[in-house]
Amino acid sequence: MKIVGKALLVGACLLWSASAQAGAQDFQLLNETGYQIDYVYLSAVDEQDWEEDVMGEDALPTGEAVDIEFAGGDDRCLWDLKAIYNDGDEAVWGGIDLCRIARITLYYNSSEARTWAVTE
């Protein structure tokens, strides 16, 4: 499995302590949807806005993974995740406890038009 790159979640609330160790919320995102993912956004469940795209200028081809790392300073565990595919379609998963998982794998079944996420 290739690792596309390291994505760093950058947001005003996370910049408090740039020198701190990585957060307990770090996880690996694996794309098994059959489609390229161009943008990935995270938002704490108690926030109304999405943070910046954690992929930066990278894209996540199907079958590949990226490590999402949090800067220190934010200890919230429950986050929403939004993926936007290269055709503009998007999917959102809510209330993911990033403190309890190490990997999120995204899937898509085109015959059922169903997208889902599996956490480990």
TORDREN-564701 format. One line per 10 residues: their letters; for each residue x, y, z of N, C-alpha, C. Coordinates in steps of 0.02 Angstrom, whole numbers, plus 50000, padded with zeros to 5 digits. Example, Ala and Ser with C-alpha at 12.3 -4.5 7.8 and 13.67 -1.06 7.14 Angstrom:
BEGIN
AS = 50660,49716,50390,50615,49775,50390,50660,49835,50390; 50642,49888,50354,50684,49947,50357,50645,50002,50394
# end
This chain:
BEGIN
MKIVGKALLV = 50042,49941,50000,50000,50000,50000,50045,50062,50000; 50030,50108,49957,50068,50170,49954,50039,50221,50002; 50081,50262,50028,50058,50318,50068,50067,50380,50026; 50012,50413,50010,50014,50471,49966,50055,50527,49996; 50048,50539,50058,50085,50593,50091,50058,50604,50161; 50088,50648,50195,50065,50666,50262,50022,50729,50255; 49963,50725,50284,49920,50784,50284,49919,50811,50354; 49925,50876,50360,49926,50908,50426,49863,50951,50432; 49824,50935,50482,49763,50975,50494,49784,51042,50522; 49770,51094,50483,49789,51161,50504,49727,51202,50514
GACLLWSASA = 49719,51228,50572,49663,51271,50588,49683,51315,50646; 49650,51370,50651,49667,51417,50703,49666,51385,50772; 49617,51342,50785,49613,51311,50851,49667,51260,50861; 49700,51236,50809,49752,51186,50815,49822,51215,50815; 49828,51279,50803,49894,51309,50798,49921,51333,50866; 49884,51320,50919,49904,51342,50985,49974,51317,51004; 49990,51257,50985,50051,51227,51008,50084,51187,50952; 50118,51220,50908,50148,51187,50850,50203,51139,50870; 50234,51150,50926,50288,51106,50946,50265,51045,50987; 50202,51041,51003,50177,50986,51043,50176,50921,51002
QAGAQDFQLL = 50172,50865,51036,50169,50801,51003,50104,50796,50964; 50104,50748,50917,50044,50736,50876,49985,50719,50922; 49925,50734,50898,49865,50724,50937,49842,50652,50938; 49801,50636,50988,49773,50570,50994,49724,50555,50937; 49706,50606,50900,49658,50599,50846,49689,50577,50779; 49755,50570,50776,49788,50551,50713,49758,50486,50687; 49750,50481,50620,49723,50420,50591,49747,50413,50519; 49738,50354,50491,49753,50341,50421,49686,50338,50384; 49682,50371,50327,49623,50371,50285,49638,50330,50223; 49600,50276,50212,49609,50231,50156,49550,50238,50108
NETGYQIDYV = 49565,50250,50045,49513,50260,49994,49503,50195,49955; 49447,50162,49967,49428,50102,49930,49362,50113,49893; 49351,50175,49871,49287,50193,49839,49285,50178,49764; 49343,50171,49733,49344,50164,49661,49351,50232,49626; 49353,50286,49664,49358,50353,49636,49412,50392,49673; 49443,50439,49639,49493,50482,49670,49458,50532,49717; 49487,50543,49775,49462,50594,49821,49509,50654,49816; 49480,50712,49800,49520,50772,49791,49525,50815,49854; 49474,50813,49896,49473,50855,49956,49447,50815,50016; 49477,50827,50074,49454,50797,50136,49451,50852,50188
YLSAVDEQDW = 49393,50859,50220,49383,50910,50270,49364,50877,50336; 49386,50906,50391,49367,50885,50458,49338,50944,50495; 49291,50929,50539,49262,50980,50582,49242,50948,50647; 49261,50979,50703,49238,50953,50767,49162,50956,50767; 49129,50907,50797,49057,50903,50793,49022,50964,50823; 49055,51000,50867,49024,51059,50897,49038,51123,50858; 49069,51117,50800,49085,51174,50757,49037,51175,50698; 49025,51234,50670,48980,51241,50613,49017,51242,50545; 49082,51255,50547,49120,51262,50485,49171,51206,50477; 49185,51189,50415,49237,51141,50400,49304,51175,50405
EEDVMGEDAL = 49355,51139,50428,49424,51165,50430,49450,51165,50358; 49514,51182,50350,49544,51181,50284,49550,51110,50258; 49557,51103,50192,49567,51038,50161,49631,51007,50187; 49626,50949,50220,49686,50918,50249,49730,50884,50196; 49706,50879,50135,49746,50849,50082,49794,50900,50052; 49784,50963,50065,49826,51014,50034,49818,51011,49958; 49873,51007,49923,49870,51003,49849,49869,50931,49824; 49872,50883,49869,49873,50813,49850,49802,50788,49838; 49798,50732,49803,49735,50695,49794,49747,50625,49820; 49694,50589,49834,49699,50521,49860,49668,50473,49811
PTGEAVDIEF = 49709,50441,49770,49683,50393,49721,49651,50333,49757; 49607,50299,49722,49577,50239,49751,49632,50186,49764; 49624,50151,49819,49672,50100,49837,49732,50125,49876; 49735,50190,49888,49791,50219,49924,49768,50250,49990; 49817,50267,50032,49801,50293,50098,49843,50356,50111; 49820,50394,50159,49856,50454,50182,49851,50456,50258; 49904,50477,50291,49904,50486,50363,49881,50557,50378; 49831,50564,50419,49805,50629,50440,49831,50641,50511; 49869,50694,50520,49899,50709,50584,49873,50776,50611; 49859,50777,50675,49836,50837,50709,49895,50869,50744
AGGDDRCLWD = 49899,50934,50742,49947,50970,50783,49920,50969,50854; 49962,50978,50902,49940,50978,50972,49894,51036,50987; 49860,51033,51044,49819,51089,51066,49745,51078,51062; 49722,51026,51029,49650,51014,51025,49637,50943,51049; 49600,50936,51103,49590,50870,51132,49520,50842,51118; 49482,50874,51075,49416,50849,51058,49422,50783,51019; 49377,50737,51032,49380,50671,51000,49329,50662,50944; 49271,50692,50949,49218,50681,50900,49223,50731,50842; 49230,50704,50782,49240,50744,50722,49195,50719,50666; 49177,50765,50621,49142,50749,50560,49194,50750,50504
LKAIYNDGDE = 49184,50708,50453,49230,50703,50397,49191,50711,50332; 49217,50751,50287,49186,50760,50221,49238,50746,50167; 49220,50704,50119,49263,50689,50062,49229,50714,49999; 49268,50747,49956,49243,50770,49892,49283,50735,49838; 49246,50699,49795,49277,50660,49742,49294,50703,49682; 49335,50676,49636,49357,50717,49579,49301,50733,49531; 49242,50702,49537,49185,50720,49495,49140,50771,49529; 49159,50794,49590,49120,50844,49626,49071,50815,49677; 49056,50750,49673,49012,50720,49723,49047,50721,49790; 49007,50722,49843,49036,50722,49910,48998,50676,49956
AVWGGIDLCR = 49032,50656,50009,49002,50613,50060,49024,50640,50128; 48980,50634,50177,48994,50659,50245,48979,50604,50295; 49024,50596,50343,49014,50550,50399,49020,50591,50463; 48973,50581,50509,48972,50622,50568,48988,50584,50632; 49015,50620,50680,49025,50594,50747,49076,50538,50752; 49130,50542,50714,49182,50491,50717,49227,50505,50777; 49236,50456,50820,49278,50464,50879,49350,50449,50860; 49387,50501,50842,49455,50494,50818,49504,50473,50873; 49484,50480,50936,49527,50459,50991,49527,50383,51000; 49479,50349,50970,49472,50277,50979,49489,50236,50917
IARITLYYNS = 49507,50269,50863,49521,50232,50801,49590,50250,50773; 49615,50208,50729,49679,50221,50696,49672,50225,50621; 49615,50200,50594,49606,50200,50521,49532,50208,50504; 49520,50246,50450,49453,50251,50421,49460,50229,50348; 49420,50179,50329,49420,50155,50260,49354,50175,50229; 49357,50210,50172,49297,50233,50137,49282,50186,50079; 49217,50168,50072,49194,50123,50019,49136,50154,49981; 49126,50130,49919,49069,50151,49879,49045,50092,49838; 48979,50081,49838,48948,50029,49797,48906,50065,49744; 48929,50064,49682,48895,50103,49629,48827,50074,49611
SEARTWAVTE = 48818,50008,49616,48752,49979,49599,48698,49999,49649; 48719,50013,49711,48672,50035,49762,48676,50110,49776; 48725,50144,49743,48738,50215,49756,48745,50227,49830; 48786,50185,49863,48793,50189,49936,48867,50197,49953; 48882,50245,49996,48949,50258,50021,48948,50245,50096; 49003,50214,50121,49006,50202,50192,49080,50203,50215; 49088,50209,50280,49154,50210,50310,49159,50156,50363; 49217,50125,50366,49231,50074,50416,49290,50100,50458; 49282,50099,50524,49335,50123,50568,49368,50064,50603; 49433,50071,50615,49471,50020,50651,49510,50053,50706
# end
